[in-house]
Amino acid sequence: MNDSDNQKAIEILNRIMELELAGVVRYTHYALMVFGYNRIPIVSWLDGNANESLAHAKKAGEFVTMLGGHPSLKIGTLLETHKHDIGDILRESLEQESTTLAAYYDLLKLVEGNNVTLEEYAREMILLEEMHLDEVNKMLRKPGEIEPFSA
């Protein structure tokens, strides 16, 4: 990759890091706000997502430093909607994950055919994010619904 593309990759990786860190904060907050009979499995799932987001942020930061960049200290946008119904939480999660997925696609578009390491990383993360989006989508469906949820 040339210097310009290297710098663009660093910028995208820092954006990914910021989005993933925002996911850590969101999922941690959501886990604290779950009440009711199904609290334990839902909190466990949300905590798992927070931990996964932290691991993803660290991985993006490692690539930033690999490319000679400086990892961002920022966190992506956090908006408190004060909606804590499980459906609301899942819809907000879909939005967060979709934004992060778009950033991984931006990285793939930039590095495809130019940097095998970053290309494989982007593809791996796209797969994980797509599968997570599908999981959330299925959680938003009523039992027996086959058609994907659409916002």
Wavefront OBJ file of the C-alpha trace (Angstrom):
o trace
v 0.000 0.000 0.000
v 1.197 3.509 -0.658
v 1.544 6.092 2.120
v -1.831 7.654 1.330
v -3.651 4.311 1.520
v -1.717 3.435 4.672
v -2.955 6.640 6.307
v -6.534 5.974 5.152
v -6.324 2.458 6.625
v -5.165 3.912 9.938
v -8.107 6.343 9.909
v -10.616 3.563 9.201
v -9.059 1.295 11.842
v -9.268 4.112 14.386
v -12.931 4.636 13.464
v -13.511 0.886 13.929
v -11.764 1.056 17.297
v -13.972 3.977 18.366
v -17.147 2.196 17.220
v -16.191 -1.020 18.990
v -15.414 0.896 22.204
v -18.824 2.553 21.949
v -20.234 -0.964 21.696
v -18.499 -1.876 24.972
v -20.148 1.074 26.714
v -23.564 0.464 25.140
v -23.689 -3.261 25.875
v -22.484 -2.701 29.436
v -25.188 -0.061 29.942
v -27.858 -2.262 28.393
v -26.868 -5.172 30.656
v -27.362 -2.970 33.690
v -30.814 -1.898 32.531
v -32.385 -5.327 31.946
v -35.110 -6.319 34.390
v -37.666 -9.098 34.492
v -37.873 -12.860 34.345
v -35.391 -13.312 31.502
v -32.750 -11.007 32.970
v -29.992 -13.556 33.587
v -29.601 -14.972 30.042
v -30.055 -11.557 28.430
v -27.479 -9.909 30.713
v -25.076 -12.760 30.005
v -25.544 -12.274 26.239
v -25.047 -8.498 26.518
v -21.932 -8.932 28.689
v -20.545 -11.328 26.089
v -21.118 -8.715 23.392
v -19.359 -6.068 25.491
v -16.348 -8.356 25.916
v -16.327 -9.185 22.213
v -16.462 -5.479 21.304
v -13.487 -4.806 23.582
v -11.506 -7.603 21.910
v -12.400 -6.160 18.492
v -11.305 -2.674 19.566
v -7.967 -4.018 20.788
v -7.431 -5.903 17.537
v -8.121 -2.784 15.472
v -5.700 -0.841 17.679
v -2.997 -3.456 17.122
v -3.361 -2.977 13.376
v -3.154 0.797 13.807
v 0.209 0.443 15.544
v 1.350 -2.197 13.033
v 0.867 0.419 10.319
v 2.783 3.021 12.335
v -0.270 4.926 13.522
v -1.441 6.154 16.895
v -4.570 4.474 18.316
v -7.468 6.820 18.965
v -8.535 7.688 22.490
v -12.019 8.591 21.293
v -15.189 6.589 21.691
v -17.864 6.467 19.011
v -21.175 8.263 19.383
v -23.191 7.355 22.442
v -26.829 8.365 22.572
v -28.943 7.682 25.622
v -32.440 7.010 24.341
v -33.820 6.108 27.780
v -35.560 3.180 26.080
v -34.727 -0.026 27.893
v -37.280 -2.462 26.624
v -35.458 -5.530 25.251
v -36.828 -4.798 21.777
v -35.521 -1.226 21.933
v -32.125 -2.466 23.095
v -31.959 -4.974 20.252
v -32.983 -2.376 17.644
v -30.274 -0.007 18.951
v -27.832 -2.910 18.803
v -28.743 -3.492 15.149
v -28.014 0.150 14.406
v -24.653 0.045 16.223
v -23.596 -3.185 14.557
v -24.658 -1.953 11.096
v -22.521 1.172 11.469
v -19.532 -0.884 12.586
v -20.066 -3.365 9.740
v -19.991 -0.488 7.233
v -16.593 0.586 8.598
v -15.219 -2.937 8.110
v -16.511 -2.882 4.521
v -14.753 0.489 4.023
v -11.516 -1.100 5.197
v -11.983 -4.091 2.901
v -12.626 -1.837 -0.086
v -9.411 0.082 0.619
v -7.083 -2.880 1.195
v -8.551 -5.540 -1.122
v -5.781 -6.820 -3.361
v -3.194 -4.536 -1.702
v -2.676 -5.932 1.807
v -3.490 -9.589 2.450
v -3.239 -9.249 6.234
v -5.729 -6.392 6.486
v -7.931 -7.919 3.801
v -8.222 -11.188 5.754
v -8.826 -9.264 8.983
v -11.599 -7.200 7.356
v -13.233 -10.309 5.887
v -13.096 -12.142 9.236
v -14.677 -9.195 11.046
v -17.340 -8.760 8.372
v -18.288 -12.410 8.804
v -18.530 -12.019 12.591
v -20.554 -8.796 12.343
v -22.914 -10.233 9.712
v -23.539 -13.281 11.901
v -24.150 -11.062 14.921
v -26.611 -8.934 12.945
v -28.443 -12.093 11.893
v -28.589 -13.266 15.514
v -30.083 -9.950 16.658
v -32.472 -9.941 13.719
v -33.740 -13.385 14.700
v -34.173 -12.243 18.303
v -36.408 -9.411 17.093
v -38.763 -11.792 15.284
v -41.834 -13.277 16.876
v -41.731 -17.061 17.298
v -42.568 -18.720 13.992
v -41.751 -15.664 11.847
v -39.538 -16.596 8.935
v -39.146 -13.199 7.275
v -36.201 -11.099 8.547
v -36.994 -8.165 10.818
v -36.794 -4.802 9.072
v -36.626 -1.502 10.911
l 1 2 3 4 5 6 7 8 9 10 11 12 13 14 15 16 17 18 19 20 21 22 23 24 25 26 27 28 29 30 31 32 33 34 35 36 37 38 39 40 41 42 43 44 45 46 47 48 49 50 51 52 53 54 55 56 57 58 59 60 61 62 63 64 65 66 67 68 69 70 71 72 73 74 75 76 77 78 79 80 81 82 83 84 85 86 87 88 89 90 91 92 93 94 95 96 97 98 99 100 101 102 103 104 105 106 107 108 109 110 111 112 113 114 115 116 117 118 119 120 121 122 123 124 125 126 127 128 129 130 131 132 133 134 135 136 137 138 139 140 141 142 143 144 145 146 147 148 149 150 151
